[in-house]
Amino acid sequence: MDTAEDSLPTLGSGPVSLGEHSDFWRDIPDEILEELYPKLSSSDGQPGDSSNVSAMVDDERLAALMTNYGMASGSGSLPPLFPSQPVGVDGLTVLDKRSRTPLSEGMPHQKRVKSEQFGAVPTTSKSSSSSSVASAAVASGSASASASSSVSTSSTPVPLSAPIGVGSVNAHPSGVAATDVLCLSQLGSLSEQVFGEAMLKEVRITLDSVHARLTMLENDLQSLRSRQAELLAESAGKRERIAVNGLMGEHRSRLAELDDLLLQVYALKRRMLLPTRELHLVRDLSLRLSSYKDHIGLLYEELASRDKNTGLCQQIAILQVDMPMLPQVVFKGKSLEDSFVLRLITGTQTTVKAASMVRSTLLSDAEKKWKTDKPVLNGEARLESAQQHQTYQKLCSLSNVKINVSTRMNVVHLQFVVQLNTADRSATTVKSTPLYPVIVITNESQWSEAAGKLLIMDAFGSQADIPWPLFANTMHAYFLKATRQDASAPVRAISLREWDYFQQKYFGGAANVTPAAAVNFWNWFGQATQTLRFKRHISALWFSGLIFGVLTKDECAAALQHQPAGTFLVRFSETYPGLFAVAFVTEDIRDRLKHILVKPDDTGSTKSLPDFLREKPQFRLLLKMSTQPPYILQPLPKDSVLQSYYSKKNIIK
């Protein structure tokens, strides 16, 4: 059987693969490409004839490009924009207009493709034909191309590399035909799709460089402290003052370097949508840099406090929190999700003789007076040790900390305080930097509003607008926290296709985001996140791919158009925030695809979403999506995948 590569048109003396001349398409000026696109696809959706492009577009730049790439100027033939359709695949290879790279070669399809521009997927469904979407074949030469160029008979689904489309029908072990559908525009991993190899390499080089430099500085810290301690132990004199000034200059240089490193890391969040691993590394590096900067600042302040006559320094210390929590919404009287480890860092001339319990306090922007004497519960801990000359003094881990008041949508901050008695018999109060903001609520219906307030505050501050990547990266961290996922290795992060959907639908594709637009977006997404966080069984269904999340009606049509009657999928409603819609295939050939809304009174405290789905006899095969690339869709018998979620009275015996 012919492969995709075998069926390509020829250029010059032999076959030409699509990837061989992909650079040619990148180099074509935009205005020429705009003119070529409609002429290279025929009205019936099949590839057009590219053998006489010079007759289509008369432009000297195009002729010069063809000459540079060694193409025959007489025929004017081009490397194929649309390779011949592989056997068993209902689609065309789509070229991204901005990257000029075939989508199946690994670049993201970030703009929606109009079906009439490239040809629609043929279908007998009324609803699918009215919203047909271009599907994509696999690029020649790729591993998936060989697998997808023929009808598969394996029980293991083979995904197609396509933005929205359908593939070959496979035999499923259950006896149900499984269609390999990749209905997301995410063709590979998130890393590969956002940047490509070069961009991802640039990000990792920056992170590796900052990490290496910071590690070097951290390893040199004890030596730096020893130098400072030896210098300050000497008697005051002109030579010592010169040495002190020189060391202060070193500290200033380090502080300036740390500011530069922090800016480099922060710039990554502003420039590009980061993969979750890199997003986690950015936060980790930022915290380490800030912690080290505080330590150097402490050493600088100690030198600055040295008395010129006596040579004595002030007793000085700081209280640091390891990995402070993200801004978050918490419930009154319930334990915070985070535990805290605090470090007491003293100056080189400070000796702690005794220390009080470390206590948690609650700071309010509104300077609110609480009705209780203990607004924070379980918020005390004692230093593990307070021995002479010990620089780092860890505190017992503070866990199960509870805030015992409602803040009524006002922002509060946790702060930790300790009293120290030092060797010079002075008493010193040391306070930590206030932690990230918290809003305390009393019922889950308040969660979305409170979380949105914190998101806008954290992302924008006082800025009138911010770059889209900065908003998306900030929101992604919030989302992973809200869905209780490990930020370094989440089970199901927000996909590239979903990011594109959000940017286009709620922000008009704008490069910058305003607070007003962010609030409008959160009015929808916040309710969806609240549903994922609190509704019974919903997070488990979503993590396992039994709930799709964000999916348009057009994409539902593409995913279901070749499925048998009774196949259905569950998605978030685009119109009603926080509610679900079910798309299903009917027996009626004239109206084959229908959508129904799961209304609030359809489920409740005694009836979950799985119970609702079980009651509907027209729902028989639930379309499940794998949650990691490649994104495979498989129809599975409803009861086999949902039975464990049914209420006891509804369990099948």
C-alpha positions in Angstrom: 0.0 0.0 0.0 1.3 3.5 -0.8 2.7 5.6 1.9 2.3 9.3 2.2 5.8 9.8 1.0 5.4 7.6 -2.1 2.4 9.6 -3.3 4.1 13.0 -3.2 4.5 14.9 -6.5 8.0 15.1 -7.9 10.3 18.0 -8.1 13.3 17.9 -10.5 14.6 14.3 -10.8 13.0 12.5 -7.9 10.5 12.4 -5.1 10.5 15.3 -2.6 9.4 14.9 1.0 7.4 17.7 2.5 10.0 18.5 5.1 12.8 18.7 2.6 11.8 22.2 1.3 9.8 23.4 4.3 12.1 26.4 4.6 10.9 27.5 1.2 7.4 28.1 2.5 8.7 30.0 5.4 10.6 32.4 3.1 7.6 33.3 0.9 6.4 36.9 1.7 3.0 37.0 3.4 1.2 38.8 0.7 2.2 36.1 -1.9 1.3 33.3 0.5 -2.2 34.9 1.0 -2.7 34.8 -2.7 -1.4 31.2 -3.1 -3.5 29.6 -0.3 -6.9 29.6 -2.0 -5.4 28.7 -5.3 -3.6 25.7 -3.9 -6.8 24.1 -2.5 -9.7 23.2 -4.8 -13.3 23.7 -4.1 -14.0 20.0 -3.3 -11.4 20.0 -0.5 -8.7 18.2 -2.5 -5.2 19.4 -3.0 -4.9 21.8 -5.9 -2.4 21.7 -8.7 0.9 23.5 -7.7 2.7 22.6 -11.0 2.2 26.0 -12.5 2.4 28.5 -9.6 4.1 31.1 -11.7 0.9 31.5 -13.6 -1.0 31.9 -10.3 1.2 34.6 -8.9 3.4 36.8 -11.0 6.1 38.1 -8.6 9.9 38.4 -9.1 10.5 37.5 -5.5 8.8 34.2 -5.9 10.9 33.4 -9.0 14.1 34.3 -7.2 13.2 32.1 -4.2 12.6 29.2 -6.5 15.9 29.7 -8.2 17.7 29.9 -4.8 16.1 26.6 -3.8 17.2 24.9 -7.1 13.7 24.6 -8.5 13.0 24.4 -12.2 12.1 27.9 -13.3 10.5 26.7 -16.5 7.7 24.7 -14.9 7.4 26.9 -11.9 6.7 23.8 -9.7 6.9 24.1 -6.0 7.5 21.7 -3.2 4.0 20.4 -2.2 2.0 22.4 0.2 -0.6 19.6 0.3 0.8 16.1 -0.2 -1.5 13.5 -1.7 -4.0 12.1 0.8 -2.7 9.0 2.6 -4.8 5.9 2.3 -7.2 5.5 5.2 -7.0 9.1 6.4 -9.8 11.6 5.9 -7.8 14.8 5.9 -5.2 17.2 4.5 -1.9 18.4 5.8 -2.3 21.9 7.0 0.5 24.4 6.8 0.7 27.0 9.6 0.6 30.4 7.8 2.9 32.1 10.3 5.5 29.4 10.9 5.2 28.1 7.3 5.7 24.6 8.7 3.4 21.7 8.2 1.4 21.2 11.5 2.2 17.5 11.5 5.9 18.3 11.7 5.5 19.6 15.2 4.5 23.3 15.1 1.4 24.5 16.9 -1.7 25.5 15.0 -2.4 28.6 17.1 -4.9 30.2 14.8 -8.2 28.6 13.9 -8.3 27.2 10.4 -11.4 28.1 8.3 -12.7 24.9 6.8 -13.6 26.6 3.5 -10.0 27.7 3.1 -8.5 24.2 3.1 -11.5 22.1 2.3 -14.0 20.5 4.7 -14.0 17.0 6.0 -16.8 15.2 4.2 -19.6 14.0 6.4 -23.2 12.9 6.3 -24.1 14.7 9.5 -26.1 17.9 9.3 -24.5 19.4 12.3 -21.0 18.3 11.4 -21.2 19.5 7.9 -22.4 22.9 9.0 -19.3 23.2 11.2 -16.8 21.1 9.4 -13.2 21.6 10.4 -10.1 20.9 8.4 -8.4 17.7 9.5 -4.7 16.9 8.9 -2.8 14.0 7.6 0.5 12.9 8.9 3.6 14.5 7.5 5.6 12.2 5.3 8.7 10.7 6.8 7.5 10.7 10.4 6.9 7.6 12.4 3.3 8.3 12.9 2.9 8.8 9.1 3.7 5.2 8.4 1.3 4.0 11.1 -1.5 6.3 9.9 -1.2 5.8 6.2 -3.2 2.6 6.3 -6.2 1.2 8.1 -5.0 -0.1 11.5 -6.1 -3.5 12.7 -4.2 -3.3 16.0 -6.1 -3.1 19.3 -3.7 -0.3 20.4 -4.9 3.0 19.0 -2.5 4.9 16.9 -2.9 8.7 17.2 -3.0 11.1 14.2 -0.9 14.2 14.2 -3.7 16.6 13.4 -5.2 19.8 14.8 -8.8 18.5 14.5 -9.6 15.4 12.7 -10.3 11.7 12.5 -8.2 8.7 11.7 -8.5 5.1 11.0 -11.0 2.8 12.7 -9.4 0.2 15.0 -10.7 -2.9 16.6 -11.1 -2.3 20.3 -10.7 -5.3 22.8 -14.2 -4.7 24.0 -15.6 -5.3 20.5 -16.4 -1.6 20.1 -14.8 0.2 17.2 -12.4 2.9 18.4 -11.7 5.8 16.2 -8.3 7.4 16.7 -9.1 11.0 17.0 -6.8 13.8 17.9 -9.3 16.7 18.4 -6.7 19.0 20.0 -4.2 21.1 18.1 -1.5 19.9 20.5 0.5 17.6 18.3 3.3 16.8 20.7 4.3 17.7 24.2 3.5 21.2 25.5 7.2 22.0 25.4 7.6 21.1 21.7 4.4 23.0 20.7 5.0 26.3 22.4 8.5 26.9 21.4 9.9 24.2 19.1 13.3 22.9 19.7 15.2 26.2 19.5 12.9 28.2 21.8 12.7 25.5 24.4 16.5 25.2 24.3 16.7 29.0 24.9 14.5 28.7 28.0 16.4 25.8 29.4 19.8 27.5 28.8 18.6 30.5 30.8 17.3 28.4 33.6 20.4 26.2 33.7 22.7 29.3 33.6 20.8 31.0 36.5 20.7 27.8 38.5 24.5 27.2 38.0 25.4 30.7 39.0 23.1 30.7 42.1 24.4 27.3 43.2 28.0 28.8 43.0 26.9 31.8 45.1 25.2 29.5 47.6 28.2 27.3 47.9 30.4 30.3 48.6 28.1 31.7 51.3 29.8 30.1 54.3 33.2 31.3 53.1 31.8 34.8 52.7 30.3 34.7 56.2 33.7 33.5 57.6 35.5 36.4 55.9 33.0 38.9 57.3 33.2 37.4 60.8 37.1 37.5 60.8 37.0 41.1 59.6 34.6 42.3 62.2 36.5 40.6 65.0 39.4 42.9 64.4 39.7 46.2 66.3 38.5 49.3 64.6 41.1 51.1 62.6 41.7 52.8 59.2 42.8 49.6 57.6 39.8 47.7 58.9 37.4 50.4 57.7 38.9 50.2 54.2 38.4 46.4 54.3 34.9 46.8 55.5 34.1 49.3 52.7 35.6 46.8 50.2 33.4 44.0 51.5 30.3 46.2 51.4 31.1 46.9 47.8 31.2 43.1 47.1 27.8 42.8 48.8 26.4 45.6 46.6 27.7 43.9 43.5 26.1 40.6 44.5 22.8 42.3 45.3 22.9 43.9 41.8 23.7 40.6 40.2 20.9 38.9 42.0 18.5 41.6 40.8 19.6 40.9 37.3 19.2 37.1 37.7 15.7 37.6 39.1 14.8 39.8 36.1 16.1 37.1 33.7 13.9 34.5 35.3 10.9 36.8 35.5 11.3 37.7 31.8 10.6 34.1 30.9 7.1 34.4 32.4 6.5 37.6 30.4 7.7 36.4 27.1 6.3 32.9 26.6 3.8 30.4 27.8 5.9 28.0 29.9 5.6 24.3 30.1 4.6 23.2 33.6 8.1 21.9 34.4 9.8 25.1 33.4 7.1 27.1 35.2 7.8 25.2 38.4 11.6 25.8 37.9 11.0 29.5 37.5 9.1 29.7 40.8 11.7 27.6 42.6 14.6 29.7 41.3 12.8 32.9 42.1 12.3 31.8 45.7 16.0 30.7 46.0 17.2 34.0 44.6 15.1 36.0 46.9 16.2 34.0 49.9 19.8 34.4 49.0 19.3 38.1 48.3 17.8 38.5 51.8 20.8 36.8 53.3 23.3 39.1 51.5 21.2 42.1 52.5 21.5 41.0 56.1 25.3 40.8 55.9 25.4 44.2 54.2 23.3 45.8 57.0 25.5 44.3 59.6 28.6 46.0 58.0 26.7 49.2 57.6 25.8 49.2 61.3 29.4 48.9 62.5 30.4 51.6 64.9 33.5 53.5 63.5 35.0 53.9 67.0 34.2 50.7 68.8 33.9 48.4 65.8 30.7 46.9 67.3 27.8 45.9 65.1 24.1 45.8 65.8 22.5 42.4 66.8 20.7 41.5 63.6 18.7 38.6 62.3 16.0 37.7 59.7 13.2 35.1 59.8 12.7 33.3 56.4 9.9 31.0 55.3 10.9 28.1 53.1 8.7 27.8 50.0 6.0 30.3 51.0 2.5 29.4 49.8 0.9 30.9 46.7 -2.0 33.3 47.2 -5.0 31.2 48.0 -8.5 31.0 49.3 -8.9 29.1 52.6 -11.9 28.1 54.7 -12.5 29.5 58.2 -11.3 27.0 60.8 -9.9 24.5 58.3 -6.2 23.7 58.0 -4.2 25.4 55.3 -2.9 23.0 52.6 0.7 24.2 53.1 3.1 23.4 55.9 5.8 25.9 56.8 9.5 25.6 57.8 11.1 28.8 59.0 14.8 29.7 59.2 16.3 32.1 61.6 19.4 33.7 60.0 21.6 35.8 62.2 24.5 38.2 61.5 28.0 37.0 62.0 28.3 38.9 65.3 24.9 38.0 66.7 24.7 35.3 69.3 21.3 34.1 70.4 21.0 33.2 74.1 17.3 32.4 74.1 14.3 32.5 71.8 10.6 32.6 72.4 8.1 30.4 70.6 7.6 31.5 67.0 4.0 32.8 66.7 1.8 33.4 63.7 -0.1 36.6 63.4 -2.7 37.8 60.9 -2.2 41.1 59.1 -5.1 42.8 57.4 -4.9 45.5 54.7 -8.0 47.0 56.3 -6.4 47.0 59.8 -9.3 44.9 61.0 -9.7 44.1 64.6 -10.7 40.4 65.1 -13.4 39.3 67.4 -11.2 36.5 68.8 -7.9 36.6 70.7 -6.7 33.7 68.5 -7.3 34.4 64.9 -4.7 31.8 64.0 -4.7 28.3 65.5 -1.8 25.8 65.6 0.4 28.7 64.6 3.2 28.3 67.2 6.5 26.4 67.1 9.8 26.4 68.9 13.3 26.7 67.5 14.9 23.3 67.2 18.0 24.6 68.7 19.4 28.0 69.8 23.0 27.2 70.4 25.8 29.7 70.4 27.0 30.8 67.0 24.5 28.7 65.1 23.6 30.7 62.1 20.6 28.7 60.8 18.0 27.9 63.4 15.2 25.8 61.9 11.8 25.9 63.4 9.6 22.9 63.9 7.4 22.5 60.9 4.2 24.4 61.2 1.4 22.2 59.9 -2.4 22.2 60.3 -2.3 26.0 60.6 -5.9 27.3 60.7 -7.3 30.8 60.3 -10.2 31.1 62.7 -11.9 34.2 61.3 -13.7 35.1 58.1 -12.1 38.0 56.2 -15.3 38.9 54.2 -13.5 39.0 50.9 -10.7 41.2 52.4 -7.1 40.2 51.9 -5.0 39.1 54.9 -1.4 38.0 55.3 0.2 35.5 57.6 3.4 36.7 59.4 5.6 34.9 61.9 7.3 36.7 64.9 10.0 35.6 67.3 11.6 37.3 70.3 15.3 36.9 70.7 17.6 37.5 73.7 21.2 38.1 72.4 24.6 38.0 74.0 24.6 41.7 74.7 21.5 41.2 76.8 19.3 43.1 74.3 15.8 41.8 73.3 15.1 41.8 69.6 11.8 41.2 67.8 12.3 39.5 64.4 9.4 39.3 61.9 9.1 37.4 58.7 8.1 39.1 55.5 4.3 38.9 55.3 3.4 35.8 53.2 1.4 35.8 50.0 -2.2 37.1 50.4 -5.0 34.9 51.7 -8.8 35.3 51.7 -10.8 33.4 54.2 -14.3 32.2 53.3 -17.1 30.3 55.0 -18.7 28.4 52.1 -17.6 27.0 48.8 -19.9 29.3 46.8 -17.5 32.2 47.6 -14.5 30.4 46.3 -14.5 31.6 42.7 -15.0 35.3 43.5 -12.2 35.2 46.2 -9.8 33.3 43.9 -10.4 35.7 41.1 -9.6 38.7 43.3 -6.3 37.1 44.3 -5.4 36.2 40.7 -6.0 39.7 39.4 -4.1 41.2 42.3 -1.1 38.9 41.9 -1.0 39.1 38.1 -1.5 42.8 37.6 -0.6 44.6 40.8 -1.0 48.3 39.8 -0.3 47.7 36.1 -3.0 48.7 33.5 -2.2 45.7 31.3 0.3 42.8 31.2 1.6 40.5 28.4 -0.7 37.5 27.7 2.1 35.0 28.6 2.5 36.6 32.1 -1.2 36.3 32.8 -1.4 32.7 31.4 1.6 31.6 33.5 0.3 33.2 36.6 -3.1 31.7 36.1 -1.7 28.2 35.3 0.1 28.2 38.7 -3.2 29.1 40.4 -5.1 26.4 38.5 -2.6 23.7 39.4 -2.8 24.7 43.0 -6.7 24.9 42.9 -6.9 21.4 41.5 -4.4 20.1 44.1 -1.8 19.0 41.6 2.0 18.6 41.9 3.2 21.7 40.0 6.4 20.0 38.9 4.6 17.0 37.4 0.8 17.7 37.1 -1.5 14.9 36.1 -3.5 17.1 33.7 -2.4 20.7 33.0 -4.1 23.2 30.8 -3.5 22.1 27.2 -2.2 24.3 24.3 -5.5 24.1 22.5 -7.3 25.3 25.6 -4.8 28.2 26.0 -5.5 29.2 22.4 -9.3 28.9 23.0 -9.1 31.2 26.0 -6.9 33.8 24.3 -9.1 34.0 21.2 -12.5 33.8 22.9 -12.0 36.0 26.0 -9.1 38.3 24.9 -9.6 38.6 21.2 -6.1 37.2 20.6 -4.6 40.4 22.1 -1.0 40.4 23.0 -1.7 42.2 26.3 -4.4 41.5 28.9 -6.3 44.1 30.9 -7.8 43.5 34.4 -11.3 44.0 32.9 -10.8 41.3 30.3 -9.2 39.0 32.9 -12.2 39.5 35.2 -14.6 38.6 32.3 -12.6 35.5 31.6 -12.5 34.4 35.3 -16.3 34.8 35.5 -16.4 31.7 33.3 -13.2 29.9 34.1 -13.4 30.5 37.9 -16.8 28.7 38.0 -15.4 25.8 36.0 -12.4 25.5 38.4 -14.7 25.7 41.4 -16.7 22.8 40.0 -13.5 20.8 39.5 -12.4 21.5 43.0 -15.6 20.9 45.0 -18.2 18.8 43.1 -18.4 15.2 43.9 -16.5 12.9 41.5 -15.8 15.7 39.0 -12.0 16.0 39.6 -11.6 12.2 39.4 -13.5 12.1 36.1 -11.6 15.0 34.7 -8.2 13.6 35.7 -9.0 10.3 34.1 -10.1 12.0 30.8 -13.8 11.1 31.1 -14.6 14.8 31.1 -13.0 16.7 28.2 -12.9 20.1 29.8 -13.0 22.9 27.1 -14.3 21.8 23.8 -16.3 23.8 21.2 -19.4 22.4 19.4 -17.3 22.3 16.2 -14.7 20.1 17.8 -17.4 17.9 19.3 -18.7 17.4 15.7 -15.2 16.5 14.5 -14.7 14.0 17.4 -18.1 12.3 17.1 -18.8 12.3 13.4 -17.6 8.8 12.7 -18.8 7.3 16.0 -21.8 5.0 16.3 -25.1 6.1 17.7 -25.1 6.3 21.5 -21.5 7.6 21.7 -21.3 10.7 23.9 -18.7 13.1 25.5 -18.9 15.4 28.5 -17.5 18.9 28.3 -17.8 22.2 30.2 -20.6 24.4 28.8 -19.4 27.4 26.9 -22.5 29.4 27.8 -23.3 28.5 31.4 -20.2 28.8 33.7 -19.5 25.8 35.8 -22.1 23.5 34.2 -21.6 20.6 31.9 -22.9 19.9 28.4 -23.2 16.4 26.8 -22.7 15.9 23.1 -24.1 12.6 21.7 -24.7 10.8 18.5 -28.4 10.0 17.7 -30.1 7.5 15.6 -31.5 10.3 13.4 -29.4 10.6 10.3 -30.8 14.1 9.6 -29.9 15.4 13.0 -27.1 13.1 14.1 -25.4 15.2 16.8 -27.2 16.8 19.7 -26.1 18.8 22.7 -27.9 18.9 26.1 -27.1 21.0 29.2 -26.8 19.3 32.6 -28.8 21.7 34.6 -28.2 22.5 38.3 -31.3 20.5 39.3 -30.2 17.5 37.3 -27.6 16.7 40.0 -27.4 17.4 43.7 -26.3 16.1 47.1 -27.8 12.6 46.4 -27.3 12.5 42.6 -24.0 12.9 41.0 -23.1 13.6 37.3 -22.4 9.8 36.8 -25.8 9.0 38.2 -27.4 11.5 35.7 -25.5 9.9 32.8 -26.5 6.4 33.9 -30.2 7.3 33.7 -30.0 8.3 30.1 -30.4 5.2 27.8 -29.4 7.2 24.7 -25.9 7.5 26.3 -24.1 4.2 25.8 -20.5 4.7 24.8 -18.5 7.4 26.7 -15.7 8.9 24.7 -12.6 9.0 26.9 -9.5 11.1 26.1 -6.0 10.3 27.2 -4.8 13.2 29.3 -1.2 13.2 28.0 0.2 13.4 24.5 -0.7 11.7 22.2 -4.3 12.6 22.8 -6.3 9.4 22.0 -10.1 9.3 22.0 -11.7 5.9 22.8 -15.4 5.0 23.1 -15.9 2.8 26.1 -19.1 1.2 27.5 -20.6 3.8 29.9 -21.2 1.4 32.8 -17.8 -0.1 32.7 -16.1 3.2 33.3 -18.6 5.0 35.5 -19.9 2.1 37.7 -17.4 2.9 40.5 -18.8 6.5 40.7 -22.5 5.5 40.8 -24.3 6.1 44.1 -24.8 2.8 46.0 -28.5 2.6 45.3 -27.7 2.9 41.6 -24.9 0.4 41.4 -25.4 -2.4 38.8 -25.5 -5.9 40.3 
